Amino acid sequence: MPSRRVLPLLVISAAAAGLAGCGGGSSSTTTTAADDDLASKTPQEILDASVAAVADVHSYKIRGSVVDDDGRTVISASVRDDRSVKATYTTKGVTSSYLVVRGQGFVRGDRAYWLDGRSDARSQRIARLLAGRWVKLSAGGAAALLKDVERLMPKEQAYCLPKRIGTLTKVGVRTVRGRRVVVIRDAGNVPGGTPGELSVATNGRALPMRERQTGPSRPGGTFEPRCDDTDDTSTKSDATLSHWDKVAPIRLPRNPLDPSRILPPRRTPGVPGAGPEGGLSA
């Protein structure tokens, strides 16, 4: 499946990957007529059914990892179609979280995140002050996050899911998180394509349960701004999707810090779109 979808947006500027991969052994669950119906369809019909199901949901959760030039990044996130997202990722032992709600953006990082490799006295002071606290982003930083959040919405994901599909084959029926799934494989053998596997629930709605990227994207293809990441260097990814239509409302953080009132302008490490005016400025 194409790699430039959910995970790269959650990592923001650190990685690029697909949804997630298949897993588990053969299922011992009793097969129903509905299961047989989806599992017996062609790979393209299974993909089409999954696209239609994703387009009709309002929220979901994702957990997974992606490997790219920055190393391995572990990601978890909750997404709602009211354009609110809460995401956490860890790369090389550095953890940070992003929150977008009601048009505002916030970041919470550990001490290593705020130090960003620096050791001078000023950086040490800022790290002590901000580590572990929700910090309100500047207008520029929030705007960049909001732009990415738009692409995380279920309808946008449904739009991107079938893009640049190569040769599809059906792997078989397996189990993911206790649910029976049918697995289809994309060879990624088209310009801009990415090899991977998609596991689709066979009972109930045909929602994706896991997807895996198994290799780097091929060069070529027309850039798709709604789906693609120009910084994609991913080689593999693996994640699970769950809680379809069951994500609770995402709330504003309590007592977030407003750095424009306590710090001189400076760039926020790791925050996209912060700009030269300083990601911590108003």
Backbone torsions as a table, in degrees:
resi	resn	phi	psi	omega
1	MET	NA	153.0	179.4
2	PRO	-56.5	142.6	-173.3
3	SER	-87.5	-21.2	-169.0
4	ARG	-89.1	69.9	-175.8
5	ARG	-130.6	-106.4	-170.0
6	VAL	-76.6	-55.5	-172.3
7	LEU	-60.0	-40.8	-179.0
8	PRO	-62.0	-32.3	-178.8
9	LEU	-72.0	-34.2	178.4
10	LEU	-71.6	-37.5	176.7
11	VAL	-74.0	-13.5	177.7
12	ILE	69.1	-83.2	-177.7
13	SER	-122.1	8.7	-172.5
14	ALA	-99.2	-21.3	-173.4
15	ALA	-158.8	175.2	175.3
16	ALA	-150.0	136.0	-178.0
17	ALA	-164.1	-179.6	178.8
18	GLY	-94.6	-162.4	-179.8
19	LEU	-74.6	-67.3	-178.4
20	ALA	179.7	175.1	-173.8
21	GLY	-115.4	175.1	-179.7
22	CYS	-82.7	168.1	179.8
23	GLY	-170.4	-178.2	178.4
24	GLY	81.4	166.9	179.5
25	GLY	-96.2	-164.0	179.2
26	SER	-68.3	148.4	-175.2
27	SER	-86.6	143.7	174.1
28	SER	-102.6	3.3	180.0
29	THR	-66.8	140.4	178.2
30	THR	-63.9	130.5	-179.3
31	THR	-76.9	133.3	177.6
32	THR	-104.9	171.2	178.5
33	ALA	-62.2	-38.4	179.3
34	ALA	-64.4	-40.8	177.9
35	ASP	-59.9	-47.9	-179.0
36	ASP	-60.1	-36.0	-176.9
37	ASP	-63.5	-49.3	-179.2
38	LEU	-71.8	-44.2	-177.2
39	ALA	-64.2	-23.0	-178.5
40	SER	-88.4	-6.5	-178.2
41	LYS	-76.2	166.8	177.5
42	THR	-72.8	158.7	177.5
43	PRO	-54.7	-40.2	179.6
44	GLN	-65.8	-39.4	178.4
45	GLU	-66.1	-36.7	177.7
46	ILE	-65.9	-44.0	177.8
47	LEU	-61.7	-45.4	179.9
48	ASP	-59.9	-40.9	179.4
49	ALA	-64.6	-38.5	179.6
50	SER	-68.3	-41.4	177.6
51	VAL	-58.8	-45.5	-180.0
52	ALA	-63.6	-38.2	-179.7
53	ALA	-67.6	-43.4	179.8
54	VAL	-63.5	-38.0	-178.6
55	ALA	-64.2	-17.0	-173.8
56	ASP	-103.1	2.5	-178.3
57	VAL	-100.1	168.1	-175.4
58	HIS	-119.6	-13.8	179.6
59	SER	-161.3	161.4	177.1
60	TYR	-166.2	165.8	173.2
61	LYS	-120.7	154.0	179.6
62	ILE	-140.9	138.2	174.1
63	ARG	-135.5	137.0	179.8
64	GLY	177.1	-165.2	-179.8
65	SER	-146.9	157.6	178.2
66	VAL	-140.5	142.5	176.9
67	VAL	-113.8	126.7	177.4
68	ASP	-148.7	-161.8	-176.6
69	ASP	-62.2	-21.5	178.6
70	ASP	-86.5	-2.4	-176.7
71	GLY	105.0	-151.7	-179.2
72	ARG	-100.3	127.7	178.6
73	THR	-116.4	128.7	177.5
74	VAL	-100.2	133.1	-170.4
75	ILE	-132.3	142.7	167.8
76	SER	-142.9	144.3	-177.1
77	ALA	-158.5	153.5	170.1
78	SER	-116.8	135.4	-176.2
79	VAL	-131.1	134.2	175.3
80	ARG	-127.6	149.1	-176.1
81	ASP	-78.6	6.0	168.6
82	ASP	-86.4	16.8	177.9
83	ARG	66.6	38.8	173.1
84	SER	-118.0	139.0	-176.6
85	VAL	-145.1	141.2	169.4
86	LYS	-128.1	120.0	-174.3
87	ALA	-134.7	142.9	176.7
88	THR	-129.5	136.9	175.0
89	TYR	-141.6	151.8	-178.9
90	THR	-128.9	125.7	177.6
91	THR	-132.4	125.1	178.1
92	LYS	52.1	41.1	176.3
93	GLY	80.1	2.0	179.4
94	VAL	-103.7	126.1	-176.6
95	THR	-116.7	136.6	175.6
96	SER	-145.7	153.8	178.7
97	SER	-125.8	148.3	176.7
98	TYR	-125.1	142.3	-179.8
99	LEU	-133.0	127.6	174.9
100	VAL	-124.9	120.8	-179.2
101	VAL	-156.7	137.6	179.5
102	ARG	54.3	36.1	177.3
103	GLY	76.8	5.9	179.7
104	GLN	-111.0	154.1	179.9
105	GLY	-121.7	143.1	-179.1
106	PHE	-140.2	152.8	176.6
107	VAL	-133.8	144.0	174.4
108	ARG	-134.4	118.4	-177.0
109	GLY	-125.5	159.5	174.9
110	ASP	-81.1	-178.8	-175.7
111	ARG	-60.3	-42.8	-179.3
112	ALA	-62.9	-34.9	178.8
113	TYR	-62.0	-46.9	-176.8
114	TRP	-74.8	-29.5	175.5
115	LEU	-69.2	-37.1	177.0
116	ASP	51.4	42.1	177.2
117	GLY	83.6	-0.7	-179.1
118	ARG	-95.4	159.1	-179.4
119	SER	-135.7	7.3	-179.5
120	ASP	-69.3	164.9	-174.3
121	ALA	-61.8	-39.7	-178.2
122	ARG	-64.6	-44.1	179.2
123	SER	-64.2	-38.1	177.8
124	GLN	-62.7	-40.3	-179.4
125	ARG	-66.5	-43.1	179.8
126	ILE	-65.1	-40.9	179.6
127	ALA	-62.7	-41.4	178.4
128	ARG	-63.5	-36.8	-176.6
129	LEU	-74.6	-38.7	-170.0
130	LEU	-101.5	-21.7	-175.0
131	ALA	-56.9	130.0	177.4
132	GLY	79.2	2.4	-179.0
133	ARG	-111.3	146.1	171.8
134	TRP	-73.0	130.5	-176.7
135	VAL	-120.7	129.7	-179.9
136	LYS	-73.9	132.8	-179.7
137	LEU	-81.6	156.5	173.5
138	SER	-64.7	169.1	178.1
139	ALA	-58.6	-40.1	-179.7
140	GLY	-66.8	-44.1	178.7
141	GLY	-64.4	-42.0	179.3
142	ALA	-65.0	-40.3	-179.6
143	ALA	-62.4	-39.1	179.5
144	ALA	-65.7	-42.2	178.1
145	LEU	-65.2	-41.9	179.4
146	LEU	-60.4	-37.0	179.1
147	LYS	-63.4	-42.5	178.9
148	ASP	-71.4	-36.3	178.6
149	VAL	-59.2	-37.5	178.9
150	GLU	-57.0	-38.9	-179.0
151	ARG	-75.8	-13.7	177.9
152	LEU	-85.4	-10.6	-177.3
153	MET	-62.7	144.1	-175.8
154	PRO	-51.2	-42.5	-178.5
155	LYS	-65.2	-34.9	176.3
156	GLU	-69.3	-37.9	177.8
157	GLN	-65.1	-37.8	176.9
158	ALA	-64.0	-35.1	178.2
159	TYR	-66.5	-40.0	-174.6
160	CYS	-83.5	-26.2	-173.9
161	LEU	-53.4	-42.6	-177.0
162	PRO	-89.8	7.9	-176.7
163	LYS	-75.3	142.2	174.7
164	ARG	51.0	47.8	177.3
165	ILE	-82.3	134.3	176.2
166	GLY	-92.5	-148.7	179.2
167	THR	-69.6	124.1	-179.2
168	LEU	-100.0	137.7	173.1
169	THR	-134.0	155.3	178.8
170	LYS	-97.2	123.4	-177.6
171	VAL	-82.4	-41.9	-178.9
172	GLY	144.7	-167.8	-178.0
173	VAL	-105.6	132.2	-180.0
174	ARG	-138.0	-169.4	178.5
175	THR	-126.2	132.9	175.4
176	VAL	-129.1	120.6	179.1
177	ARG	52.0	41.1	176.6
178	GLY	79.1	2.0	179.8
179	ARG	-111.5	143.4	178.6
180	ARG	-75.2	132.1	-179.1
181	VAL	-133.6	154.8	170.3
182	VAL	-109.4	134.2	-173.1
183	VAL	-107.0	128.9	173.2
184	ILE	-117.6	148.1	-176.5
185	ARG	-117.7	136.0	176.2
186	ASP	-107.2	122.0	179.8
187	ALA	-70.1	-18.3	-179.5
188	GLY	65.4	22.8	-172.6
189	ASN	-92.3	46.3	174.3
190	VAL	-134.3	157.2	177.5
191	PRO	-55.1	126.0	-178.7
192	GLY	80.7	-0.5	-178.4
193	GLY	-77.7	161.6	-179.6
194	THR	-134.7	127.7	179.3
195	PRO	-71.6	144.3	179.1
196	GLY	178.2	-177.1	-179.8
197	GLU	-133.1	146.1	179.3
198	LEU	-124.5	128.4	178.6
199	SER	-108.0	121.3	-172.9
200	VAL	-116.3	131.5	179.4
201	ALA	-60.4	135.5	-179.3
202	THR	-94.5	-18.0	178.4
203	ASN	-110.8	139.5	-174.3
204	GLY	76.0	-148.3	179.7
205	ARG	-68.6	147.3	-177.6
206	ALA	-81.8	61.6	-176.4
207	LEU	-89.3	145.4	176.6
208	PRO	-69.5	132.5	178.3
209	MET	-100.7	-37.2	176.8
210	ARG	-150.6	156.0	172.6
211	GLU	-147.1	147.2	-178.5
212	ARG	-132.0	135.0	169.4
213	GLN	-94.8	127.4	-174.3
214	THR	-110.4	0.9	179.0
215	GLY	-170.5	171.6	-179.7
216	PRO	-70.5	159.0	176.9
217	SER	-69.6	147.7	174.5
218	ARG	-76.7	149.7	175.1
219	PRO	-69.4	161.8	176.3
220	GLY	97.2	-172.0	-178.1
221	GLY	86.6	157.5	178.8
222	THR	-84.4	130.6	-179.9
223	PHE	-63.1	129.8	179.8
224	GLU	-112.6	101.4	-173.4
225	PRO	-61.3	-25.1	179.6
226	ARG	-76.0	-16.2	-173.6
227	CYS	-127.7	-28.9	-167.5
228	ASP	-92.0	155.0	176.1
229	ASP	-120.4	118.2	-177.5
230	THR	-66.7	-18.7	-178.4
231	ASP	-98.8	17.3	-176.7
232	ASP	-65.3	117.2	173.2
233	THR	-126.9	16.3	-174.6
234	SER	-67.2	147.5	176.2
235	THR	-117.2	-24.6	175.2
236	LYS	-161.6	158.4	176.6
237	SER	-156.6	160.0	179.8
238	ASP	-156.1	126.8	-179.8
239	ALA	-157.1	164.6	176.8
240	THR	-118.6	149.0	175.9
241	LEU	-115.9	141.6	-175.3
242	SER	-156.6	-176.8	175.7
243	HIS	53.4	38.2	177.0
244	TRP	-60.5	124.7	-179.7
245	ASP	62.3	21.3	-179.2
246	LYS	-127.9	17.7	179.1
247	VAL	-85.9	124.8	-180.0
248	ALA	-67.5	156.5	177.5
249	PRO	-53.7	139.5	179.5
250	ILE	-91.7	126.0	-172.9
251	ARG	-99.1	157.6	171.5
252	LEU	-64.8	146.0	178.4
253	PRO	-70.4	151.2	178.1
254	ARG	-81.0	131.5	174.2
255	ASN	50.0	54.6	177.3
256	PRO	-69.8	152.3	176.9
257	LEU	-80.2	143.0	172.8
258	ASP	-111.7	97.0	-173.6
259	PRO	-61.2	-23.4	-179.0
260	SER	-63.4	-17.8	-178.8
261	ARG	-98.3	-12.9	-175.7
262	ILE	-125.4	-11.5	-177.7
263	LEU	-134.5	150.4	170.4
264	PRO	-69.4	156.8	-178.7
265	PRO	-56.5	139.9	173.1
266	ARG	-161.6	162.9	-178.7
267	ARG	-77.8	136.1	175.8
268	THR	-80.7	122.9	-179.7
269	PRO	-63.6	130.5	173.4
270	GLY	81.9	-2.8	-177.5
271	VAL	-96.4	123.3	-177.4
272	PRO	-73.2	150.9	174.0
273	GLY	71.0	13.6	-178.1
274	ALA	-67.4	-37.6	174.8
275	GLY	79.9	165.9	-177.0
276	PRO	-67.6	-15.2	-178.7
277	GLU	-74.8	-10.2	177.4
278	GLY	104.9	120.8	-178.2
279	GLY	-66.6	-17.4	-179.2
280	LEU	-99.9	8.5	178.3
281	SER	-93.0	160.8	-177.6
282	ALA	-77.2	NA	NA
